[in-house]
Amino acid sequence: MGIVDRLVLNDAQWERISAHIIGDERTRGTSGRDNRMFVEGVLWIVRTGSPWRDLPEVFGEWNSVFRRFSRWSQKGVWRRIFEATSDDPDFEYLIVDSTIIRAHQHAAGAKKGGLKIRPSDAPAAA
C-alpha cells in the first residue's frame, strides 16, 4: 500500500474544495499541474507533522509545494477553504489549533547558543 492509496480527500470533498482554489482552468495565467495532489501534499504535511523536506516525491518537489503553499496563504485561499468546510464534520482533521500543537522542548524560549558551563571561582574542596 503506497501513499497514493491512502489519500485524504474523497471526490465529494474535493469538489467542495476545488471551487475555492486558484490556478485552475477558471483563472488566467499559469496553473498548477495537479491542484488535488498539491492539496493532498499539504494535508500530508499537516497530518504527519513532518518537515517540508520530507514530503514524498509523489506530491511534487518539496520546495515547489512549499512556495505554492505560501502563495496560497498570502492570497487567503486556505482561509476560504477553511470557511467553506468548517461546518462539515468530515473535515475535522483539517482544523489545526494551537491547543493541540506541542512545541519541541528546545522551542521553550531559551537563549540561543545553549548552556555555557564555566569553571567555578570557588576553591576546590580538599
SULHUHU-V622294 format. One record per pair of residues at least 24 apart in sequence whose C-alpha atoms are under 7 Angstrom apart, sorted by the first residue. I is the first residue (numbers start at 1). J is the second residue. Records with the same first field share a line. If there is no record, write none. Layout:
BEGIN
I->J + J
END
This chain:
BEGIN
7->40
8->40
17->81
20->77 + 80 + 81
21->77
38->65
END
